[in-house]
């Protein structure tokens, strides 16, 4: 806490950036799973394609988690807008 009221504006900007990041993470996680789950279940095998090894499916799900984490870590580079009075 500080005695400066501009930190309130910084907190609001950070909360907006956090919500935007959450929405991005949800979108990409859902899109990745909508595409990846049918492939992991064997959809490609039904149409003559390869059968996905469970180890590769587990690695793909891990990559999904890592990509969400990497996107969330971008908030560490958050720079508040400067207010010129």
Secondary structure as UniProt FT lines:
FT   HELIX           6..41
FT   HELIX           43..46
FT   TURN            47..48
FT   HELIX           54..73
FT   HELIX           74..77
//
